């Protein structure tokens, strides 16, 4: 995934109201940026950290800047939760995930379950359809280890149970974790911060839900999945 225009840089002053951040750009200008992330962003909002932002020229936008990446623990970390679906699609189409290769059709945002939408639906006439739920991962407390989630997520727990239901209906179901940081080599489900999600993940895998994780290469020019990584207990 390539950014269509160069990102601008600055330093974070504060994140507030979930969706807003005060930033001082490198040229000294104070601006308010939108934050495309509803999660806690634990460990990624310290005042003074370096940030990268996209700039829109849309006349209707109240806040032209959008926070895309921050620097944490010496690495660039992607925080935009609107990007992983695109990154995941590129990874699937490129063949980076062989278990998800060979499908004739890929659709985005398809209705399924109970008032839910699946991020990616893979279809082929000669094999079961694959329902792929994509999650953004940017949390790390230990060198080399990515963790998900970074805060309780009832919505994520619901998705795991619905994926299990799809398996029992004769389809394939997949949890795909997109790690938007390059300093991690494995992923762990974060049971201490969300025991309900961890229990749902174990329940889902017992029901036949597949789980994969991909590592991203991140630069100011773009973000791309480059390899798979193990999910550990």
MIVEX-243855 format. One record per residue (C-alpha): x, y negated, z negated; residue number from 0. Coordinates in nm, 2 decimals, always signed. Layout:
@east=X, north=Y, up=Z, migu=NUM;
...
% end
This chain:
@east=+0.00, north=+0.00, up=+0.00, migu=0;
@east=+0.16, north=-0.32, up=+0.12, migu=1;
@east=+0.08, north=-0.67, up=-0.01, migu=2;
@east=-0.04, north=-0.89, up=+0.28, migu=3;
@east=+0.14, north=-1.19, up=+0.14, migu=4;
@east=+0.44, north=-1.25, up=-0.09, migu=5;
@east=+0.36, north=-1.24, up=-0.46, migu=6;
@east=+0.44, north=-1.53, up=-0.69, migu=7;
@east=+0.62, north=-1.49, up=-1.02, migu=8;
@east=+0.59, north=-1.64, up=-1.37, migu=9;
@east=+0.58, north=-1.57, up=-1.74, migu=10;
@east=+0.27, north=-1.46, up=-1.93, migu=11;
@east=+0.14, north=-1.69, up=-2.20, migu=12;
@east=-0.16, north=-1.48, up=-2.31, migu=13;
@east=-0.42, north=-1.25, up=-2.19, migu=14;
@east=-0.78, north=-1.32, up=-2.31, migu=15;
@east=-1.14, north=-1.23, up=-2.25, migu=16;
@east=-1.00, north=-0.91, up=-2.08, migu=17;
@east=-1.02, north=-1.06, up=-1.74, migu=18;
@east=-0.81, north=-1.38, up=-1.78, migu=19;
@east=-0.45, north=-1.47, up=-1.84, migu=20;
@east=-0.26, north=-1.79, up=-1.89, migu=21;
@east=+0.07, north=-1.79, up=-1.69, migu=22;
@east=+0.35, north=-2.04, up=-1.64, migu=23;
@east=+0.47, north=-2.00, up=-1.28, migu=24;
@east=+0.85, north=-2.01, up=-1.21, migu=25;
@east=+0.80, north=-2.36, up=-1.08, migu=26;
@east=+0.67, north=-2.47, up=-1.42, migu=27;
@east=+0.30, north=-2.49, up=-1.31, migu=28;
@east=+0.05, north=-2.36, up=-1.57, migu=29;
@east=-0.23, north=-2.16, up=-1.41, migu=30;
@east=-0.52, north=-1.93, up=-1.51, migu=31;
@east=-0.51, north=-1.59, up=-1.34, migu=32;
@east=-0.77, north=-1.32, up=-1.31, migu=33;
@east=-0.68, north=-0.98, up=-1.46, migu=34;
@east=-0.82, north=-0.68, up=-1.27, migu=35;
@east=-0.81, north=-0.44, up=-1.56, migu=36;
@east=-1.08, north=-0.37, up=-1.82, migu=37;
@east=-0.85, north=-0.16, up=-2.04, migu=38;
@east=-0.64, north=-0.26, up=-2.34, migu=39;
@east=-0.32, north=-0.28, up=-2.13, migu=40;
@east=-0.14, north=-0.17, up=-2.45, migu=41;
@east=+0.22, north=-0.28, up=-2.45, migu=42;
@east=+0.18, north=-0.48, up=-2.13, migu=43;
@east=+0.06, north=-0.82, up=-2.26, migu=44;
@east=+0.35, north=-0.95, up=-2.47, migu=45;
@east=+0.38, north=-1.33, up=-2.44, migu=46;
@east=+0.68, north=-1.42, up=-2.22, migu=47;
@east=+0.70, north=-1.11, up=-2.01, migu=48;
@east=+0.76, north=-1.15, up=-1.64, migu=49;
@east=+0.46, north=-1.12, up=-1.42, migu=50;
@east=+0.38, north=-1.10, up=-1.04, migu=51;
@east=+0.06, north=-1.24, up=-0.90, migu=52;
@east=-0.11, north=-1.25, up=-0.56, migu=53;
@east=-0.26, north=-1.57, up=-0.44, migu=54;
@east=-0.59, north=-1.59, up=-0.25, migu=55;
@east=-0.69, north=-1.89, up=-0.03, migu=56;
@east=-1.06, north=-1.80, up=-0.06, migu=57;
@east=-1.25, north=-2.12, up=-0.12, migu=58;
@east=-1.51, north=-1.96, up=-0.34, migu=59;
@east=-1.27, north=-1.81, up=-0.59, migu=60;
@east=-1.26, north=-1.99, up=-0.93, migu=61;
@east=-0.91, north=-1.84, up=-1.01, migu=62;
@east=-0.70, north=-1.80, up=-0.69, migu=63;
@east=-0.43, north=-1.60, up=-0.87, migu=64;
@east=-0.46, north=-1.23, up=-0.95, migu=65;
@east=-0.23, north=-1.05, up=-1.19, migu=66;
@east=-0.08, north=-0.75, up=-1.01, migu=67;
@east=+0.23, north=-0.64, up=-1.20, migu=68;
@east=+0.42, north=-0.70, up=-1.52, migu=69;
@east=+0.76, north=-0.61, up=-1.64, migu=70;
@east=+0.77, north=-0.38, up=-1.94, migu=71;
@east=+1.05, north=-0.17, up=-2.08, migu=72;
@east=+1.27, north=-0.28, up=-1.80, migu=73;
@east=+1.05, north=-0.17, up=-1.51, migu=74;
@east=+0.77, north=-0.31, up=-1.29, migu=75;
@east=+0.43, north=-0.18, up=-1.39, migu=76;
@east=+0.12, north=-0.21, up=-1.17, migu=77;
@east=-0.19, north=-0.31, up=-1.37, migu=78;
@east=-0.45, north=-0.37, up=-1.10, migu=79;
@east=-0.70, north=-0.09, up=-1.14, migu=80;
@east=-0.85, north=-0.17, up=-0.80, migu=81;
@east=-0.54, north=-0.04, up=-0.62, migu=82;
@east=-0.51, north=+0.33, up=-0.73, migu=83;
@east=-0.79, north=+0.45, up=-0.50, migu=84;
@east=-0.60, north=+0.31, up=-0.20, migu=85;
@east=-0.27, north=+0.45, up=-0.32, migu=86;
@east=-0.44, north=+0.79, up=-0.38, migu=87;
@east=-0.59, north=+0.79, up=-0.03, migu=88;
@east=-0.25, north=+0.72, up=+0.12, migu=89;
@east=-0.09, north=+1.00, up=-0.08, migu=90;
@east=-0.36, north=+1.25, up=+0.03, migu=91;
@east=-0.34, north=+1.15, up=+0.40, migu=92;
@east=+0.04, north=+1.16, up=+0.40, migu=93;
@east=+0.04, north=+1.52, up=+0.27, migu=94;
@east=+0.21, north=+1.43, up=-0.06, migu=95;
@east=-0.05, north=+1.65, up=-0.24, migu=96;
@east=-0.06, north=+1.98, up=-0.04, migu=97;
@east=-0.36, north=+2.12, up=-0.24, migu=98;
@east=-0.56, north=+1.83, up=-0.10, migu=99;
@east=-0.44, north=+1.85, up=+0.26, migu=100;
@east=-0.63, north=+1.99, up=+0.55, migu=101;
@east=-0.96, north=+1.82, up=+0.50, migu=102;
@east=-1.13, north=+1.68, up=+0.81, migu=103;
@east=-1.31, north=+1.39, up=+0.64, migu=104;
@east=-1.23, north=+1.15, up=+0.35, migu=105;
@east=-1.50, north=+0.93, up=+0.21, migu=106;
@east=-1.47, north=+0.67, up=-0.07, migu=107;
@east=-1.72, north=+0.58, up=-0.34, migu=108;
@east=-1.98, north=+0.85, up=-0.29, migu=109;
@east=-2.27, north=+0.90, up=-0.53, migu=110;
@east=-2.27, north=+1.22, up=-0.74, migu=111;
@east=-2.36, north=+1.35, up=-1.08, migu=112;
@east=-2.57, north=+1.12, up=-1.30, migu=113;
@east=-2.55, north=+0.76, up=-1.19, migu=114;
@east=-2.19, north=+0.81, up=-1.09, migu=115;
@east=-1.97, north=+0.76, up=-0.79, migu=116;
@east=-1.67, north=+0.98, up=-0.70, migu=117;
@east=-1.36, north=+0.78, up=-0.59, migu=118;
@east=-1.27, north=+1.02, up=-0.30, migu=119;
@east=-1.48, north=+1.29, up=-0.14, migu=120;
@east=-1.29, north=+1.54, up=+0.09, migu=121;
@east=-1.50, north=+1.74, up=+0.33, migu=122;
@east=-1.43, north=+2.02, up=+0.58, migu=123;
@east=-1.68, north=+2.26, up=+0.74, migu=124;
@east=-1.48, north=+2.57, up=+0.64, migu=125;
@east=-1.40, north=+2.51, up=+0.27, migu=126;
@east=-1.56, north=+2.37, up=-0.04, migu=127;
@east=-1.58, north=+1.99, up=-0.07, migu=128;
@east=-1.33, north=+1.83, up=-0.31, migu=129;
@east=-1.45, north=+1.56, up=-0.55, migu=130;
@east=-1.15, north=+1.35, up=-0.65, migu=131;
@east=-1.16, north=+1.12, up=-0.95, migu=132;
@east=-0.87, north=+0.87, up=-0.96, migu=133;
@east=-0.73, north=+0.71, up=-1.28, migu=134;
@east=-0.47, north=+0.44, up=-1.31, migu=135;
@east=-0.19, north=+0.51, up=-1.56, migu=136;
@east=+0.04, north=+0.24, up=-1.69, migu=137;
@east=+0.09, north=+0.33, up=-2.06, migu=138;
@east=+0.42, north=+0.46, up=-2.19, migu=139;
@east=+0.54, north=+0.48, up=-2.55, migu=140;
@east=+0.83, north=+0.72, up=-2.50, migu=141;
@east=+1.10, north=+0.71, up=-2.24, migu=142;
@east=+1.01, north=+0.91, up=-1.93, migu=143;
@east=+0.65, north=+0.99, up=-2.05, migu=144;
@east=+0.34, north=+0.83, up=-1.91, migu=145;
@east=+0.02, north=+0.87, up=-2.12, migu=146;
@east=-0.35, north=+0.84, up=-2.04, migu=147;
@east=-0.57, north=+0.68, up=-2.17, migu=148;
@east=-0.44, north=+0.38, up=-2.36, migu=149;
@east=-0.77, north=+0.33, up=-2.54, migu=150;
@east=-1.10, north=+0.52, up=-2.59, migu=151;
@east=-1.29, north=+0.57, up=-2.26, migu=152;
@east=-1.64, north=+0.71, up=-2.28, migu=153;
@east=-1.67, north=+0.66, up=-1.91, migu=154;
@east=-1.36, north=+0.88, up=-1.85, migu=155;
@east=-1.50, north=+1.15, up=-2.07, migu=156;
@east=-1.83, north=+1.14, up=-1.88, migu=157;
@east=-1.64, north=+1.18, up=-1.55, migu=158;
@east=-1.46, north=+1.49, up=-1.67, migu=159;
@east=-1.78, north=+1.66, up=-1.77, migu=160;
@east=-1.94, north=+1.57, up=-1.44, migu=161;
@east=-1.64, north=+1.71, up=-1.25, migu=162;
@east=-1.68, north=+2.04, up=-1.44, migu=163;
@east=-2.05, north=+2.05, up=-1.33, migu=164;
@east=-1.94, north=+2.01, up=-0.97, migu=165;
@east=-1.71, north=+2.31, up=-1.00, migu=166;
@east=-1.99, north=+2.52, up=-1.14, migu=167;
@east=-2.20, north=+2.41, up=-0.84, migu=168;
@east=-1.95, north=+2.56, up=-0.60, migu=169;
@east=-1.73, north=+2.26, up=-0.52, migu=170;
@east=-1.37, north=+2.17, up=-0.60, migu=171;
@east=-1.31, north=+1.89, up=-0.85, migu=172;
@east=-0.99, north=+1.71, up=-0.90, migu=173;
@east=-0.85, north=+1.46, up=-1.16, migu=174;
@east=-0.58, north=+1.25, up=-0.99, migu=175;
@east=-0.37, north=+1.03, up=-1.21, migu=176;
@east=-0.18, north=+0.75, up=-1.03, migu=177;
@east=+0.12, north=+0.64, up=-1.24, migu=178;
@east=+0.19, north=+0.28, up=-1.15, migu=179;
@east=+0.54, north=+0.27, up=-1.29, migu=180;
@east=+0.86, north=+0.43, up=-1.18, migu=181;
@east=+1.03, north=+0.51, up=-1.52, migu=182;
@east=+0.82, north=+0.82, up=-1.60, migu=183;
@east=+0.87, north=+1.18, up=-1.50, migu=184;
@east=+0.57, north=+1.35, up=-1.66, migu=185;
@east=+0.22, north=+1.27, up=-1.79, migu=186;
@east=+0.05, north=+1.36, up=-2.11, migu=187;
@east=-0.31, north=+1.32, up=-2.21, migu=188;
@east=-0.32, north=+1.08, up=-2.51, migu=189;
@east=-0.51, north=+1.27, up=-2.77, migu=190;
@east=-0.42, north=+1.05, up=-3.07, migu=191;
@east=-0.58, north=+0.74, up=-2.91, migu=192;
@east=-0.88, north=+0.92, up=-2.76, migu=193;
@east=-0.95, north=+1.26, up=-2.91, migu=194;
@east=-1.28, north=+1.29, up=-2.72, migu=195;
@east=-1.11, north=+1.24, up=-2.38, migu=196;
@east=-0.84, north=+1.49, up=-2.47, migu=197;
@east=-1.11, north=+1.75, up=-2.56, migu=198;
@east=-1.30, north=+1.67, up=-2.25, migu=199;
@east=-0.98, north=+1.72, up=-2.04, migu=200;
@east=-0.92, north=+2.06, up=-2.19, migu=201;
@east=-1.28, north=+2.15, up=-2.14, migu=202;
@east=-1.27, north=+2.04, up=-1.78, migu=203;
@east=-0.96, north=+2.24, up=-1.69, migu=204;
@east=-1.11, north=+2.55, up=-1.85, migu=205;
@east=-1.41, north=+2.50, up=-1.62, migu=206;
@east=-1.18, north=+2.49, up=-1.32, migu=207;
@east=-1.12, north=+2.12, up=-1.27, migu=208;
@east=-0.78, north=+2.07, up=-1.11, migu=209;
@east=-0.54, north=+1.79, up=-1.23, migu=210;
@east=-0.25, north=+1.63, up=-1.05, migu=211;
@east=-0.03, north=+1.32, up=-1.12, migu=212;
@east=+0.16, north=+1.11, up=-0.87, migu=213;
@east=+0.45, north=+0.87, up=-0.94, migu=214;
@east=+0.47, north=+0.54, up=-0.76, migu=215;
@east=+0.75, north=+0.33, up=-0.63, migu=216;
@east=+0.68, north=-0.04, up=-0.71, migu=217;
@east=+0.83, north=-0.35, up=-0.55, migu=218;
@east=+0.70, north=-0.71, up=-0.50, migu=219;
@east=+0.62, north=-0.60, up=-0.15, migu=220;
@east=+0.40, north=-0.30, up=-0.23, migu=221;
@east=+0.31, north=+0.01, up=-0.42, migu=222;
@east=+0.33, north=+0.36, up=-0.29, migu=223;
@east=+0.30, north=+0.71, up=-0.43, migu=224;
@east=+0.63, north=+0.89, up=-0.37, migu=225;
@east=+0.62, north=+1.22, up=-0.56, migu=226;
@east=+0.42, north=+1.44, up=-0.79, migu=227;
@east=+0.49, north=+1.49, up=-1.15, migu=228;
@east=+0.39, north=+1.75, up=-1.41, migu=229;
@east=+0.11, north=+1.71, up=-1.66, migu=230;
@east=+0.24, north=+1.84, up=-1.99, migu=231;
@east=+0.06, north=+1.95, up=-2.32, migu=232;
% end
